[in-house]
Amino acid sequence: MPLSVGERFDDHGWDRLDGVGKIGTPEEPIRYLVFATKHVVFEMDGKMIYQFCVDLQPYSGPRSPAWGHHNPVE
């Protein structure tokens, strides 16, 4: 999942790894800006694991103009 610092990120709902559950929904997405990214590589059970971590900061501006300024469910 390629992301760059400063990009807009819409949460339409996904289960968080930390057990928080789903926060955003397609009807009421929560918007963030990508503040930082981090790559983590480690071994677990004899397998090499690669994680891409994203630090998201709250954002209250419009949707990205690349997708239009309307909600995705319209």
N, CA, C and O atoms as a DFTB+ gen file, in Angstrom:
296 C
 N C O
     1  1       0.843      -1.167       0.000
     2  2       0.000       0.000       0.000
     3  2       0.894       1.237       0.000
     4  3       1.359       1.659       1.059
     5  1       1.138       1.814      -1.150
     6  2       2.027       2.973      -1.190
     7  2       1.318       4.229      -0.675
     8  3       0.249       4.594      -1.164
     9  1       1.912       4.866       0.294
    10  2       1.436       6.132       0.840
    11  2       2.624       7.051       1.013
    12  3       3.747       6.600       1.240
    13  1       2.373       8.330       0.906
    14  2       3.426       9.322       1.113
    15  2       3.001      10.290       2.202
    16  3       1.809      10.528       2.399
    17  1       3.969      10.844       2.902
    18  2       3.692      11.840       3.928
    19  2       2.941      13.007       3.290
    20  3       3.313      13.488       2.219
    21  1       1.884      13.452       3.957
    22  2       1.077      14.562       3.470
    23  2      -0.156      14.150       2.690
    24  3      -1.029      14.981       2.439
    25  1      -0.248      12.882       2.300
    26  2      -1.428      12.425       1.552
    27  2      -2.644      12.371       2.452
    28  3      -2.532      12.183       3.664
    29  1      -3.826      12.540       1.837
    30  2      -5.088      12.388       2.549
    31  2      -5.439      10.905       2.604
    32  3      -5.150      10.143       1.681
    33  1      -6.061      10.525       3.695
    34  2      -6.381       9.123       3.936
    35  2      -7.783       9.075       4.525
    36  3      -8.014       9.638       5.595
    37  1      -8.722       8.419       3.858
    38  2     -10.091       8.295       4.350
    39  2     -10.288       6.920       4.974
    40  3     -10.027       5.899       4.339
    41  1     -10.754       6.898       6.229
    42  2     -11.068       5.656       6.923
    43  2     -12.534       5.341       6.684
    44  3     -13.415       6.008       7.226
    45  1     -12.795       4.325       5.871
    46  2     -14.162       3.878       5.592
    47  2     -14.531       2.691       6.459
    48  3     -15.588       2.089       6.269
    49  1     -13.667       2.344       7.416
    50  2     -13.943       1.263       8.359
    51  2     -13.076       0.045       8.123
    52  3     -13.187      -0.596       7.077
    53  1     -12.232      -0.284       9.055
    54  2     -11.453      -1.519       9.039
    55  2     -11.180      -1.905      10.488
    56  3     -11.119      -1.036      11.359
    57  1     -11.018      -3.185      10.751
    58  2     -10.713      -3.647      12.098
    59  2      -9.275      -3.303      12.440
    60  3      -8.351      -3.717      11.741
    61  1      -9.084      -2.555      13.501
    62  2      -7.747      -2.142      13.935
    63  2      -7.006      -3.327      14.550
    64  3      -7.611      -4.192      15.183
    65  1      -5.701      -3.352      14.357
    66  2      -4.885      -4.424      14.930
    67  2      -4.838      -4.355      16.442
    68  3      -4.632      -5.375      17.099
    69  1      -5.028      -3.155      17.015
    70  2      -4.934      -3.006      18.466
    71  2      -6.248      -3.310      19.177
    72  3      -6.373      -3.064      20.377
    73  1      -7.228      -3.841      18.450
    74  2      -8.476      -4.260      19.062
    75  2      -9.515      -3.175      19.247
    76  3     -10.534      -3.417      19.893
    77  1      -9.297      -1.985      18.703
    78  2     -10.246      -0.883      18.848
    79  2     -11.504      -1.143      18.034
    80  3     -12.572      -0.639      18.382
    81  1     -11.402      -1.914      16.964
    82  2     -12.537      -2.188      16.099
    83  2     -12.621      -1.186      14.965
    84  3     -11.645      -0.498      14.664
    85  1     -13.779      -1.101      14.338
    86  2     -13.980      -0.173      13.229
    87  2     -14.382       1.195      13.769
    88  3     -15.171       1.290      14.709
    89  1     -13.834       2.257      13.170
    90  2     -14.142       3.614      13.617
    91  2     -14.930       4.352      12.539
    92  3     -16.040       4.815      12.801
    93  1     -14.375       4.471      11.325
    94  2     -15.063       5.137      10.229
    95  2     -16.018       4.190       9.524
    96  3     -15.943       2.972       9.684
    97  1     -16.921       4.776       8.738
    98  2     -17.854       3.994       7.927
    99  2     -17.915       4.619       6.541
   100  3     -17.508       5.770       6.385
   101  1     -18.409       3.905       5.518
   102  2     -18.550       4.507       4.200
   103  2     -19.459       5.741       4.218
   104  3     -19.249       6.682       3.453
   105  1     -20.473       5.732       5.100
   106  2     -21.386       6.874       5.181
   107  2     -20.769       8.053       5.917
   108  3     -21.068       9.205       5.601
   109  1     -19.909       7.781       6.898
   110  2     -19.256       8.825       7.685
   111  2     -17.773       8.493       7.839
   112  3     -17.335       8.071       8.909
   113  1     -16.991       8.686       6.754
   114  2     -15.567       8.384       6.842
   115  2     -14.856       9.370       7.768
   116  3     -15.278      10.516       7.923
   117  1     -13.791       8.908       8.368
   118  2     -12.932       9.770       9.168
   119  2     -11.710      10.073       8.321
   120  3     -11.105       9.167       7.748
   121  1     -11.348      11.335       8.239
   122  2     -10.251      11.743       7.363
   123  2      -8.977      12.002       8.169
   124  3      -9.001      12.539       9.276
   125  1      -7.862      11.591       7.554
   126  2      -6.552      11.769       8.164
   127  2      -5.582      12.288       7.100
   128  3      -5.843      12.208       5.900
   129  1      -4.462      12.818       7.578
   130  2      -3.294      13.069       6.738
   131  2      -2.220      12.102       7.190
   132  3      -2.088      11.821       8.381
   133  1      -1.450      11.591       6.236
   134  2      -0.336      10.707       6.571
   135  2       0.789      11.582       7.130
   136  3       1.352      12.416       6.422
   137  1       1.105      11.377       8.410
   138  2       2.136      12.163       9.087
   139  2       3.514      11.531       8.927
   140  3       4.505      12.236       8.735
   141  1       3.575      10.199       9.004
   142  2       4.851       9.493       8.887
   143  2       4.585       8.043       8.498
   144  3       3.496       7.517       8.729
   145  1       5.582       7.408       7.910
   146  2       5.505       5.982       7.590
   147  2       6.748       5.287       8.142
   148  3       7.790       5.914       8.336
   149  1       6.622       3.992       8.390
   150  2       7.754       3.228       8.916
   151  2       7.663       1.813       8.382
   152  3       6.573       1.248       8.298
   153  1       8.789       1.240       8.024
   154  2       8.864      -0.144       7.567
   155  2       9.539      -0.967       8.663
   156  3      10.566      -0.565       9.210
   157  1       8.951      -2.121       8.979
   158  2       9.489      -2.999      10.008
   159  2       9.625      -4.395       9.414
   160  3       8.682      -4.917       8.820
   161  1      10.791      -4.994       9.574
   162  2      11.035      -6.358       9.101
   163  2      11.514      -7.180      10.293
   164  3      12.440      -6.780      10.999
   165  1      10.870      -8.345      10.516
   166  2      11.291      -9.212      11.603
   167  2      10.945     -10.661      11.245
   168  3      10.206     -10.921      10.296
   169  1      11.494     -11.593      12.022
   170  2      11.226     -13.009      11.793
   171  2      10.284     -13.530      12.873
   172  3      10.455     -13.242      14.058
   173  1       9.277     -14.310      12.439
   174  2       8.347     -14.915      13.388
   175  2       8.004     -16.314      12.891
   176  3       7.574     -16.489      11.751
   177  1       8.195     -17.291      13.741
   178  2       7.897     -18.688      13.407
   179  2       8.583     -19.125      12.122
   180  3       7.999     -19.841      11.309
   181  1       9.823     -18.691      11.945
   182  2      10.593     -19.090      10.777
   183  2      10.221     -18.366       9.492
   184  3      10.695     -18.728       8.415
   185  1       9.374     -17.346       9.597
   186  2       8.961     -16.575       8.422
   187  2       9.408     -15.126       8.560
   188  3       9.381     -14.557       9.652
   189  1       9.813     -14.543       7.455
   190  2      10.182     -13.135       7.438
   191  2       8.897     -12.315       7.285
   192  3       8.144     -12.508       6.331
   193  1       8.652     -11.408       8.220
   194  2       7.452     -10.566       8.223
   195  2       7.856      -9.134       7.873
   196  3       8.830      -8.600       8.403
   197  1       7.095      -8.533       6.978
   198  2       7.320      -7.141       6.570
   199  2       6.074      -6.347       6.920
   200  3       4.985      -6.677       6.450
   201  1       6.211      -5.305       7.737
   202  2       5.083      -4.461       8.100
   203  2       5.306      -3.043       7.588
   204  3       6.420      -2.520       7.623
   205  1       4.249      -2.447       7.123
   206  2       4.260      -1.047       6.702
   207  2       3.364      -0.299       7.678
   208  3       2.149      -0.492       7.672
   209  1       3.945       0.549       8.511
   210  2       3.207       1.255       9.551
   211  2       2.964       2.701       9.110
   212  3       3.828       3.331       8.502
   213  1       1.772       3.213       9.429
   214  2       1.385       4.564       9.029
   215  2       0.942       5.336      10.264
   216  3       0.096       4.866      11.024
   217  1       1.511       6.520      10.465
   218  2       1.101       7.432      11.530
   219  2       0.119       8.424      10.912
   220  3       0.502       9.243      10.077
   221  1      -1.147       8.349      11.323
   222  2      -2.193       9.199      10.762
   223  2      -2.561      10.297      11.747
   224  3      -2.694      10.046      12.945
   225  1      -2.726      11.527      11.238
   226  2      -3.150      12.665      12.046
   227  2      -4.535      13.104      11.577
   228  3      -4.796      13.089      10.374
   229  1      -5.430      13.495      12.485
   230  2      -6.789      13.908      12.094
   231  2      -6.764      15.034      11.065
   232  3      -5.903      15.913      11.104
   233  1      -7.729      14.987      10.143
   234  2      -7.843      15.983       9.079
   235  2      -9.323      16.266       8.854
   236  3     -10.114      15.335       8.702
   237  1      -9.704      17.540       8.831
   238  2     -11.121      17.881       8.685
   239  2     -11.425      18.580       7.365
   240  3     -12.516      19.124       7.188
   241  1     -10.479      18.570       6.446
   242  2     -10.680      19.226       5.162
   243  2     -11.454      18.377       4.175
   244  3     -11.978      17.323       4.533
   245  1     -11.527      18.832       2.928
   246  2     -12.304      18.121       1.904
   247  2     -11.621      16.840       1.440
   248  3     -10.439      16.615       1.699
   249  1     -12.403      15.999       0.741
   250  2     -11.836      14.807       0.114
   251  2     -10.813      15.226      -0.940
   252  3     -10.805      16.368      -1.400
   253  1      -9.979      14.309      -1.300
   254  2      -8.994      14.572      -2.335
   255  2      -9.679      14.924      -3.654
   256  3     -10.629      14.243      -4.042
   257  1      -9.225      15.974      -4.358
   258  2      -9.833      16.316      -5.637
   259  2      -9.665      15.219      -6.688
   260  3     -10.380      15.212      -7.690
   261  1      -8.731      14.295      -6.471
   262  2      -8.556      13.192      -7.415
   263  2      -9.808      12.327      -7.478
   264  3     -10.064      11.690      -8.499
   265  1     -10.591      12.295      -6.402
   266  2     -11.807      11.488      -6.332
   267  2     -13.062      12.338      -6.374
   268  3     -14.170      11.818      -6.251
   269  1     -12.899      13.629      -6.547
   270  2     -14.056      14.515      -6.523
   271  2     -14.356      14.935      -5.099
   272  3     -13.871      14.315      -4.153
   273  1     -15.134      15.958      -4.942
   274  2     -15.418      16.479      -3.609
   275  2     -16.747      15.963      -3.079
   276  3     -17.387      16.643      -2.277
   277  1     -17.182      14.778      -3.504
   278  2     -18.415      14.177      -3.025
   279  2     -18.080      12.937      -2.208
   280  3     -16.974      12.403      -2.294
   281  1     -19.025      12.496      -1.435
   282  2     -18.815      11.290      -0.641
   283  2     -18.801      10.064      -1.555
   284  3     -19.509      10.050      -2.562
   285  1     -18.021       9.045      -1.233
   286  2     -17.869       7.880      -2.118
   287  2     -19.107       7.021      -2.236
   288  3     -19.173       6.176      -3.129
   289  1     -20.092       7.199      -1.371
   290  2     -21.271       6.345      -1.416
   291  2     -22.396       6.941      -2.263
   292  3     -23.435       6.303      -2.433
   293  1     -22.210       8.143      -2.793
   294  2     -23.255       8.769      -3.615
   295  2     -23.331       8.139      -4.976
   296  3     -24.154       8.542      -5.797
